[in-house]
Amino acid sequence: MLEKITEIGVDEITLLLCRHSERRQVRLDRLEKVLISAMKQSLQATLPKLNDLTPFEKVVNGASQTGKYIAYCDSEIAAIELKDSLNKSEDTLVLIGPEGDFSPEEATMAIDNGFVPVSLGPNRLRTETAGLVAVHTINLLC
């Protein structure tokens, strides 16, 4: 996913540590090499900022973007399509959950902090596909 979203042109990537996250450690040096290679291949002028594995709470509580979205799969929470909620003038942050999705407590915390629940379409997507769809949607519409 990091390679593909870099090719599309994402500005910043923060790896989330959530309740259902499978990995508790990452090798940033390895991931940085993937980003550099993708940046060069796609002729991007800038390398995305890569943030270390960060607790979900810290990201949600510290988000300063005007467009804050959480892609959450629970059918009991009303979600609008990401494509229908984007504003071209907003600095946008989309939270993509781990396999198994966000916990209900994490989703509630995000919504309480101003994140808008969004859908990325009718299909349930794997984490890496969801990230790619979100970045591509933003790139096309903004």
DRENLO-752455 format. One line per field, with one value per atom (N, C-alpha, C): residue in one letter; chain; x, y, z. Coordinates in pm, 1 decimal, decimal comma, m for minus. Layout:
BEGIN
code: (A; ...)
unit: (A; ...)
px: (X; ...)
py: (Y; ...)
pz: (Z; ...)
END
This chain:
BEGIN
code: (M; M; M; L; L; L; E; E; E; K; K; K; I; I; I; T; T; T; E; E; E; I; I; I; G; G; G; V; V; V; D; D; D; E; E; E; I; I; I; T; T; T; L; L; L; L; L; L; L; L; L; C; C; C; R; R; R; H; H; H; S; S; S; E; E; E; R; R; R; R; R; R; Q; Q; Q; V; V; V; R; R; R; L; L; L; D; D; D; R; R; R; L; L; L; E; E; E; K; K; K; V; V; V; L; L; L; I; I; I; S; S; S; A; A; A; M; M; M; K; K; K; Q; Q; Q; S; S; S; L; L; L; Q; Q; Q; A; A; A; T; T; T; L; L; L; P; P; P; K; K; K; L; L; L; N; N; N; D; D; D; L; L; L; T; T; T; P; P; P; F; F; F; E; E; E; K; K; K; V; V; V; V; V; V; N; N; N; G; G; G; A; A; A; S; S; S; Q; Q; Q; T; T; T; G; G; G; K; K; K; Y; Y; Y; I; I; I; A; A; A; Y; Y; Y; C; C; C; D; D; D; S; S; S; E; E; E; I; I; I; A; A; A; A; A; A; I; I; I; E; E; E; L; L; L; K; K; K; D; D; D; S; S; S; L; L; L; N; N; N; K; K; K; S; S; S; E; E; E; D; D; D; T; T; T; L; L; L; V; V; V; L; L; L; I; I; I; G; G; G; P; P; P; E; E; E; G; G; G; D; D; D; F; F; F; S; S; S; P; P; P; E; E; E; E; E; E; A; A; A; T; T; T; M; M; M; A; A; A; I; I; I; D; D; D; N; N; N; G; G; G; F; F; F; V; V; V; P; P; P; V; V; V; S; S; S; L; L; L; G; G; G; P; P; P; N; N; N; R; R; R; L; L; L; R; R; R; T; T; T; E; E; E; T; T; T; A; A; A; G; G; G; L; L; L; V; V; V; A; A; A; V; V; V; H; H; H; T; T; T; I; I; I; N; N; N; L; L; L; L; L; L; C; C; C)
unit: (A; A; A; A; A; A; A; A; A; A; A; A; A; A; A; A; A; A; A; A; A; A; A; A; A; A; A; A; A; A; A; A; A; A; A; A; A; A; A; A; A; A; A; A; A; A; A; A; A; A; A; A; A; A; A; A; A; A; A; A; A; A; A; A; A; A; A; A; A; A; A; A; A; A; A; A; A; A; A; A; A; A; A; A; A; A; A; A; A; A; A; A; A; A; A; A; A; A; A; A; A; A; A; A; A; A; A; A; A; A; A; A; A; A; A; A; A; A; A; A; A; A; A; A; A; A; A; A; A; A; A; A; A; A; A; A; A; A; A; A; A; A; A; A; A; A; A; A; A; A; A; A; A; A; A; A; A; A; A; A; A; A; A; A; A; A; A; A; A; A; A; A; A; A; A; A; A; A; A; A; A; A; A; A; A; A; A; A; A; A; A; A; A; A; A; A; A; A; A; A; A; A; A; A; A; A; A; A; A; A; A; A; A; A; A; A; A; A; A; A; A; A; A; A; A; A; A; A; A; A; A; A; A; A; A; A; A; A; A; A; A; A; A; A; A; A; A; A; A; A; A; A; A; A; A; A; A; A; A; A; A; A; A; A; A; A; A; A; A; A; A; A; A; A; A; A; A; A; A; A; A; A; A; A; A; A; A; A; A; A; A; A; A; A; A; A; A; A; A; A; A; A; A; A; A; A; A; A; A; A; A; A; A; A; A; A; A; A; A; A; A; A; A; A; A; A; A; A; A; A; A; A; A; A; A; A; A; A; A; A; A; A; A; A; A; A; A; A; A; A; A; A; A; A; A; A; A; A; A; A; A; A; A; A; A; A; A; A; A; A; A; A; A; A; A; A; A; A; A; A; A; A; A; A; A; A; A; A; A; A; A; A; A; A; A; A; A; A; A; A; A; A; A; A; A; A; A; A; A; A; A; A; A; A; A; A; A; A; A; A; A; A; A; A; A; A)
px: (82,0; 0,0; 87,1; 193,8; 277,9; 335,5; 376,8; 430,9; 326,0; 208,1; 103,5; 54,1; 35,5; m14,1; 93,4; 219,5; 327,7; 325,2; 302,8; 293,3; 179,3; 69,8; m45,1; m15,8; 58,4; 96,3; 48,1; 51,5; 13,7; 123,0; 83,8; 179,2; 239,7; 157,6; 202,7; 134,3; 209,9; 159,3; 191,3; 89,2; 109,7; 61,2; 147,0; 111,6; 38,4; m84,2; m167,5; m149,7; m138,9; m139,2; m277,4; m356,7; m495,7; m511,6; m626,9; m655,4; m638,7; m681,8; m675,9; m552,2; m456,8; m335,6; m259,0; m215,3; m138,0; 7,9; 62,8; 203,2; 215,2; 310,3; 338,3; 472,2; 545,3; 673,2; 685,1; 750,3; 777,4; 921,7; 975,2; 1109,7; 1096,6; 1106,8; 1090,6; 1194,2; 1316,9; 1420,3; 1380,0; 1320,3; 1273,2; 1158,3; 1064,6; 950,7; 994,2; 1091,9; 1144,7; 1204,9; 1271,3; 1328,8; 1218,3; 1107,3; 992,0; 938,6; 926,0; 875,1; 968,7; 1098,0; 1195,0; 1189,4; 1184,2; 1176,4; 1049,2; 936,5; 809,3; 808,3; 867,4; 874,8; 955,4; 1069,2; 1154,3; 1085,0; 1024,5; 959,8; 845,4; 771,2; 652,2; 681,5; 808,8; 853,0; 788,1; 761,8; 709,4; 821,5; 788,3; 888,8; 922,1; 829,8; 853,2; 827,0; 901,2; 885,6; 780,5; 682,3; 584,3; 652,5; 602,2; 652,0; 599,5; 688,6; 650,6; 665,5; 553,6; 553,2; 556,0; 622,7; 635,8; 499,7; 496,8; 377,7; 331,7; 209,2; 158,1; 26,6; 11,1; m115,1; m234,0; m341,1; m463,4; m507,5; m507,9; m555,2; m474,5; m344,6; m258,2; m289,3; m313,1; m345,4; m480,1; m579,2; m714,8; m718,9; m655,9; m658,3; m573,6; m473,7; m384,4; m411,5; m515,3; m544,3; m585,2; m514,6; m543,9; m605,5; m623,7; m680,3; m825,8; m868,7; m1008,5; m1100,5; m1049,9; m1126,2; m1079,0; m1156,6; m1116,8; m1221,7; m1175,5; m1266,5; m1216,8; m1311,5; m1277,1; m1355,1; m1282,0; m1344,6; m1372,4; m1498,8; m1539,2; m1651,3; m1644,3; m1735,1; m1864,0; m1882,0; m2000,6; m2126,0; m2220,0; m2342,7; m2437,0; m2413,7; m2500,4; m2465,2; m2349,2; m2309,2; m2326,7; m2408,6; m2435,7; m2307,6; m2276,5; m2155,8; m2193,5; m2132,3; m2153,0; m2033,9; m2052,7; m1943,2; m1833,5; m1708,6; m1596,7; m1601,3; m1632,6; m1635,5; m1738,5; m1842,1; m1947,8; m1921,7; m1819,6; m1796,6; m1670,6; m1590,7; m1464,6; m1485,2; m1399,1; m1397,5; m1257,4; m1249,1; m1120,1; m1027,4; m1082,3; m998,1; m951,4; m992,6; m956,2; m824,8; m752,2; m640,8; m705,5; m685,0; m764,6; m685,0; m746,7; m692,4; m799,9; m762,5; m854,5; m790,7; m862,1; m816,2; m862,2; m767,0; m795,5; m757,3; m849,2; m826,4; m745,3; m705,5; m632,4; m727,6; m673,2; m760,9; m843,9; m971,8; m1061,7; m1124,3; m1083,8; m1139,4; m1105,0; m1149,4; m1133,3; m1224,5; m1189,5; m1280,3; m1393,0; m1508,6; m1617,2; m1574,1; m1489,6; m1442,0; m1354,8; m1271,2; m1187,7; m1273,5; m1373,7; m1462,5; m1535,6; m1585,4; m1655,0; m1561,3; m1438,8; m1341,5; m1314,4; m1298,8; m1273,4; m1392,0; m1511,5; m1632,4; m1647,5; m1620,6; m1626,8; m1523,6; m1416,8; m1312,2; m1329,1; m1448,4; m1479,0; m1454,5; m1422,4; m1404,9; m1541,8; m1557,2; m1682,6; m1672,0; m1767,1; m1764,0; m1792,2; m1705,8; m1724,1; m1715,4; m1775,5; m1769,4; m1681,2; m1610,7; m1527,5; m1592,1; m1719,6; m1793,0; m1869,0; m1937,4; m2024,5; m1951,0; m1825,2; m1751,8; m1669,8; m1654,6; m1563,9; m1423,5; m1334,4; m1200,3; m1095,1; m989,3; m873,7; m807,8; m730,7; m667,7; m589,1; m503,3; m419,5; m502,6; m609,8; m697,2; m773,2; m820,1; m893,1; m805,7; m681,7; m590,4; m569,4; m552,6; m534,1; m658,7; m776,4; m901,8; m919,8; m891,8; m908,1; m815,8; m688,8; m592,7; m628,1; m667,3; m703,5; m827,8; m926,2; m1047,7; m1013,9; m934,0; m894,8; m816,8; m725,4; m642,6; m730,0; m829,2; m915,0; m1006,9; m1058,7; m1160,5; m1107,3; m986,7; m932,8; m812,6)
py: (m118,5; 0,0; 125,8; 127,7; 247,0; 283,4; 182,5; 206,8; 273,0; 218,0; 267,9; 406,8; 433,3; 566,1; 672,5; 632,2; 725,5; 760,5; 661,9; 686,9; 783,2; 771,8; 860,3; 1001,6; 1013,8; 1146,5; 1184,8; 1094,4; 1125,8; 1211,3; 1298,8; 1387,5; 1328,0; 1256,3; 1208,7; 1076,9; 988,6; 857,5; 836,3; 803,7; 769,7; 627,4; 543,8; 405,2; 401,2; 350,5; 350,2; 223,0; 240,1; 127,7; 124,0; 27,5; 14,6; m112,5; m126,2; m245,2; m373,0; m373,2; m493,9; m501,4; m413,3; m414,9; m545,7; m604,4; m727,7; m699,6; m591,6; m558,6; m456,6; m479,5; m387,9; m318,3; m358,7; m297,2; m293,5; m191,2; m180,9; m135,9; m168,3; m123,4; m3,0; 114,8; 237,5; 250,2; 201,1; 209,9; 133,1; 17,9; m62,3; 7,5; 60,8; 129,9; 257,0; 326,5; 447,9; 416,0; 301,8; 258,9; 233,5; 175,8; 153,0; 286,5; 383,9; 516,0; 585,5; 579,2; 643,5; 581,9; 451,8; 383,1; 420,7; 423,6; 459,0; 604,6; 691,6; 833,8; 851,9; 786,2; 797,4; 740,3; 623,1; 556,7; 639,4; 705,9; 780,5; 927,9; 964,6; 1101,9; 1204,4; 1163,5; 1254,7; 1348,5; 1471,8; 1570,5; 1563,5; 1511,2; 1508,2; 1369,6; 1338,5; 1213,2; 1232,8; 1142,2; 1156,5; 1147,4; 1222,8; 1212,5; 1081,4; 1001,1; 873,1; 882,3; 871,5; 875,9; 734,2; 718,4; 588,7; 537,9; 413,3; 352,2; 437,1; 489,1; 586,0; 535,7; 542,8; 499,6; 576,4; 504,8; 560,6; 687,1; 681,0; 793,0; 919,7; 904,9; 1020,4; 1084,8; 1004,0; 1057,5; 1128,2; 1064,9; 1121,4; 1250,6; 1249,3; 1367,9; 1482,1; 1452,0; 1555,4; 1599,6; 1547,0; 1579,5; 1725,5; 1796,2; 1938,5; 1965,4; 1862,9; 1880,2; 1925,3; 1998,7; 2043,4; 1935,0; 1848,2; 1734,4; 1608,1; 1559,2; 1441,2; 1332,2; 1216,9; 1107,7; 976,4; 888,7; 753,9; 655,2; 568,2; 462,3; 347,1; 331,3; 234,3; 149,7; 18,7; m74,6; m107,0; m60,1; m94,1; m37,0; m124,5; m81,0; m2,6; m4,7; 68,9; 217,6; 254,0; 394,7; 445,0; 546,4; 602,0; 661,5; 621,5; 671,5; 723,3; 834,9; 888,6; 847,2; 849,8; 815,0; 919,7; 876,4; 969,3; 1066,0; 1016,5; 1101,4; 1213,5; 1193,2; 1293,3; 1392,6; 1368,0; 1453,5; 1538,4; 1516,9; 1590,3; 1735,1; 1819,7; 1961,7; 1992,5; 2045,8; 2070,1; 2160,2; 2246,8; 2340,9; 2285,8; 2165,0; 2108,3; 2030,9; 2037,7; 1948,3; 1821,3; 1707,4; 1588,5; 1478,2; 1416,9; 1300,2; 1192,6; 1073,3; 959,7; 848,5; 802,4; 690,0; 560,2; 471,6; 339,3; 238,8; 151,9; 58,8; m62,7; m137,9; m262,0; m371,9; m486,8; m600,1; m626,4; m645,4; m658,1; m525,3; m418,9; m284,2; m222,5; m100,8; m32,5; m97,6; m86,2; m132,6; m30,0; m69,1; 28,1; 147,8; 125,1; 234,4; 332,3; 279,1; 365,1; 448,2; 385,9; 458,6; 570,2; 540,8; 641,5; 755,6; 723,8; 826,6; 918,2; 860,1; 940,7; 1032,2; 977,3; 1055,9; 1168,1; 1137,8; 1239,9; 1350,8; 1321,1; 1419,5; 1482,3; 1473,4; 1543,3; 1468,1; 1339,2; 1259,4; 1217,8; 1225,7; 1190,3; 1046,3; 960,0; 822,6; 821,6; 754,3; 747,5; 604,0; 584,2; 456,7; 475,3; 370,2; 373,4; 295,4; 264,1; 192,2; 74,8; m1,7; m108,0; m233,8; m250,9; m372,6; m353,1; m459,2; m456,8; m478,9; m385,1; m385,6; m426,5; m488,6; m515,5; m382,1; m380,4; m257,1; m188,1; m263,0; m200,6; m148,8; m216,6; m170,7; m45,5; m44,1; 72,1; 197,2; 184,5; 299,1; 350,1; 260,5; 297,5; 365,8; 312,1; 371,6; 511,8; 529,4; 660,7; 763,3; 729,7; 824,0; 855,0; 754,9; 776,4; 863,8; 840,6; 922,6; 1068,3; 1092,3; 1230,6; 1292,8; 1216,2; 1267,7; 1305,1; 1225,3; 1253,8; 1373,7; 1386,3; 1486,8; 1618,5; 1617,3; 1740,0; 1781,2)
pz: (0,0; 0,0; 0,0; 79,4; 87,3; m49,0; m122,7; m256,5; m346,4; m348,6; m438,4; m399,8; m271,8; m233,9; m252,9; m245,5; m276,0; m424,4; m509,1; m653,5; m685,5; m613,9; m637,1; m588,0; m478,4; m432,4; m294,5; m199,9; m61,9; 2,3; 96,2; 162,5; 289,1; 365,4; 496,2; 529,4; 592,9; 631,7; 778,9; 856,8; 996,8; 1017,5; 1066,7; 1094,8; 1228,0; 1227,9; 1348,4; 1429,9; 1558,3; 1651,2; 1714,6; 1672,2; 1717,3; 1800,1; 1860,1; 1940,5; 1858,9; 1732,8; 1650,3; 1560,5; 1580,0; 1496,4; 1517,0; 1405,7; 1413,5; 1447,8; 1392,2; 1415,6; 1527,0; 1612,2; 1722,5; 1703,0; 1597,8; 1564,0; 1412,3; 1361,7; 1218,4; 1198,0; 1082,0; 1046,5; 954,5; 1012,6; 934,6; 824,4; 846,4; 743,6; 618,5; 636,5; 522,4; 450,0; 526,0; 466,0; 393,4; 448,2; 385,0; 247,9; 237,0; 108,2; 5,3; 49,6; m39,2; m89,6; 1,0; m36,2; m135,2; m110,4; m199,2; m338,4; m344,7; m473,8; m549,9; m480,4; m544,4; m588,3; m507,6; m542,0; m671,3; m679,4; m798,6; m921,4; m907,0; m1020,1; m1076,0; m988,2; m1030,9; m1059,1; m1050,2; m1077,8; m984,1; m860,1; m760,0; m715,4; m688,5; m648,8; m500,3; m420,2; m276,2; m219,8; m116,5; m44,9; 64,2; 74,4; 182,7; 318,6; 414,2; 551,0; 608,7; 662,3; 721,5; 873,0; 942,3; 1088,6; 1144,4; 1254,7; 1320,3; 1367,3; 1407,3; 1463,4; 1582,4; 1572,8; 1669,9; 1728,5; 1859,3; 1919,8; 1860,6; 1837,7; 1779,5; 1853,3; 1984,7; 2066,4; 2038,7; 2023,6; 1999,7; 1864,9; 1763,3; 1630,9; 1634,0; 1691,9; 1696,0; 1777,5; 1891,7; 1978,0; 1923,8; 1842,7; 1791,9; 1649,6; 1587,9; 1447,8; 1432,1; 1345,2; 1323,8; 1186,1; 1106,7; 973,3; 982,3; 879,6; 877,1; 823,4; 739,3; 688,6; 757,6; 855,3; 932,6; 911,5; 863,3; 828,8; 886,5; 917,8; 961,7; 875,9; 808,7; 729,3; 825,4; 859,8; 961,8; 904,9; 925,6; 858,3; 933,4; 1054,4; 1133,2; 1068,4; 1036,6; 968,2; 1060,2; 1190,0; 1282,5; 1288,9; 1239,1; 1235,9; 1093,8; 1079,3; 946,3; 888,3; 767,4; 700,7; 562,3; 525,8; 392,2; 306,3; 177,4; 86,9; 97,6; 105,0; 111,5; m5,5; m123,3; m243,3; m232,9; m153,4; m139,2; m25,3; 53,5; 169,5; 160,1; 57,4; 45,4; 6,2; 60,0; 27,0; m26,0; m145,9; m210,4; m130,0; m48,0; 26,2; 160,8; 195,1; 324,4; 319,4; 428,4; 452,3; 508,2; 443,6; 471,9; 539,8; 640,3; 709,4; 706,9; 660,0; 660,2; 742,4; 843,2; 924,3; 859,6; 834,1; 779,2; 886,4; 921,0; 1031,0; 992,8; 1095,0; 1072,7; 1026,7; 993,8; 964,0; 1088,2; 1071,1; 1185,0; 1222,6; 1153,4; 1168,5; 1304,6; 1322,5; 1449,8; 1552,3; 1678,0; 1782,6; 1793,6; 1846,7; 1864,5; 1948,9; 2049,9; 2134,5; 2054,9; 1965,7; 1882,4; 1788,0; 1727,4; 1636,8; 1711,6; 1829,4; 1909,9; 1946,7; 1984,3; 2019,5; 1899,9; 1781,7; 1661,6; 1631,8; 1637,5; 1608,9; 1712,0; 1836,8; 1942,3; 1920,8; 1846,7; 1817,3; 1679,3; 1623,2; 1499,3; 1370,7; 1378,5; 1257,4; 1204,0; 1073,5; 1007,8; 958,3; 994,9; 943,6; 793,8; 718,3; 573,9; 525,3; 409,5; 339,1; 216,3; 180,2; 60,2; m54,0; m38,5; m142,3; m83,8; m168,0; m118,3; m70,7; m109,5; m74,1; 52,4; 128,3; 243,4; 187,8; 217,1; 158,7; 260,4; 212,4; 296,7; 330,5; 436,4; 482,6; 372,3; 304,4; 201,1; 84,2; 50,1; m57,5; m13,6; 110,3; 162,1; 160,0; 200,5; 197,4; 56,6; m36,1; m176,5; m232,3; m202,9; m249,9; m192,2; m64,6; m1,2; m64,6; m81,6; m139,4; m284,5; m359,1; m499,8; m511,9; m425,5; m426,3; m398,6; m298,4; m264,2; m378,6; m436,5; m546,8; m666,8; m698,4; m814,2; m790,9; m669,3; m643,7; m587,3; m538,1; m480,2; m559,6)
END
